[in-house]
Amino acid sequence: MSSNTQDAGTAVAVIGVGRMGKHHARTYKQMPGADLKAVVDFDIERARAVADEYGCTAYGTVDEMLEAHPEVSAVTVAVPTQYHRATAEPLLKRKIACMIEKPLAATVADAKALVDCAAEHNAVLQVGHTERFNPALRAAEALRFNARFMQVERVSPMTFRSMDVGVVMDMMIHDLDIVLMLADSPIKTVDAAGVAVLGEHEDVANARIVFENGCVANITASRLALNTERRLRVFSESGYINLNYQTRDGIVVHTDGENREALAKVRAQLAKGVDLSDLKYLDMVKVEKLSFDLPAGEEDQLTAEQNNFLSAAKHGGTPAVDGHAGFAAVDAAQRVVRAIKEHTWEGMEGSALLLNSAD
Ligand SMILES: NC(=O)c1ccc[n+]([C@@H]2O[C@H](COP(=O)([O-])OP(=O)(O)OC[C@H]3O[C@@H](n4cnc5c(N)ncnc54)[C@H](O)[C@@H]3O)[C@@H](O)[C@H]2O)c1
């Protein structure tokens, strides 16, 4: 991922200023590279409140905003996911760069239509998978390990938000995007199980994804947990990474250098039948902190994401999380949801008992 710093104010707007869009407006307002012109929301009172706070103009529709501000060349689309396509397509057709909040779309067909539209009109399309800009992940990514096995947990207590989608499209999609990036290979098989407890969509899910190159990802997501945990473990021949998305730190154990020597010694002793039961494994392993020099001003993930977006919008480059990545995450999420529906438990008539099969 390249670090991109913006030099002059790109005229921007935010469409949909609910929970997430408000953060986009605040962050653009603070960025020297952005000139926040307007916010748009069907709920005009909400738009006015945000516009007043961040010193820009409020509009109830995108058309009104564009008529008043034809100079706007980049927007964040943070309306509910089901409206992403209808909102973003007309903007992409006008070559306005769009950062669309994650997930890219509610369906694979809509996600593909957005990718195709951006390509046809040569418009920049970025997807708001903000976790990609987590410094711990950036540090892990910079190590360039070949991921062979990944263990992922993203669990938290119920917030009663995003109840219109299941935990796979709401939370697991962050991790699907990341494991797809780290595995760097097409998906071969998906096996999954999940349960819907409070509504018609799954609240807890586990997926085992096998990639064409043999890499395996085991991902658990729950919005019914008693505490919050967001963790990624990567196993590779180059070493082991364990990172915490919440605390934005982690550790790495390299398999070369001191660790290689220590392991070789142990292997030789075990081969000779030496009793090593007194050996303290944790004293033997050299553990290092994951570290990454963040570009100045990119401590905040959303700021880093917007820097990346505005740089692509201004210079016409490809953002770190482009439409293809957003499409792949939606496609993978839909495969997981399908696998959950196909999963059966002995003594039950399939997971349809737990999940409403009508959706
Ligand atoms: N990156 C993340 O971690 C993250 C976190 C939360 C939500 N999201 C995503 O952000 C998007 C928005 O979610 P939210 O929780 O902020 O929703 P929200 O319901 O809080 O806000 C959506 C806003 O959009 C407005 N709106 C709806 N349709 C509109 C339209 N066609 N034109 C203009 N305004 C419209 C609504 O009035 C509302 O104010 C979703 O795609 C969601 O998945 C991403």
The ligand as a Gaussian input file, in Angstrom:
#p B3LYP/6-31G(d) Opt

LIG

0 1
 N      -16.488000       0.948000       7.446000
 C      -17.155000       0.594000       8.517000
 O      -16.587000       0.081000       9.478000
 C      -18.640000       0.832000       8.576000
 C      -19.289000       0.946000       9.816000
 C      -20.659000       1.201000       9.817000
 C      -21.369000       1.320000       8.626000
 N      -20.701000       1.186000       7.447000
 C      -21.424000       1.285000       6.171000
 O      -21.793000       2.643000       5.956000
 C      -23.033000       2.704000       5.223000
 C      -24.009000       3.572000       6.021000
 O      -24.240000       2.958000       7.267000
 P      -24.691000       3.822000       8.551000
 O      -24.619000       2.909000       9.705000
 O      -23.965000       5.107000       8.570000
 O      -26.244000       4.079000       8.171000
 P      -27.226000       5.172000       8.785000
 O      -28.579000       4.601000       8.608000
 O      -26.765000       5.596000      10.140000
 O      -27.041000       6.431000       7.813000
 C      -27.451000       6.421000       6.469000
 C      -27.918000       7.829000       6.103000
 O      -28.179000       7.857000       4.701000
 C      -29.375000       8.625000       4.476000
 N      -29.897000       8.179000       3.183000
 C      -30.506000       7.011000       2.882000
 N      -30.703000       6.920000       1.551000
 C      -30.226000       8.071000       1.014000
 C      -30.101000       8.547000      -0.302000
 N      -30.505000       7.798000      -1.346000
 N      -29.558000       9.780000      -0.502000
 C      -29.140000      10.515000       0.545000
 N      -29.199000      10.090000       1.833000
 C      -29.724000       8.881000       2.047000
 C      -30.252000       8.334000       5.664000
 O      -31.213000       9.352000       5.851000
 C      -29.207000       8.268000       6.791000
 O      -29.005000       9.545000       7.380000
 C      -23.492000       1.253000       5.046000
 O      -23.105000       0.789000       3.781000
 C      -22.726000       0.506000       6.134000
 O      -22.501000      -0.850000       5.805000
 C      -19.370000       0.963000       7.409000

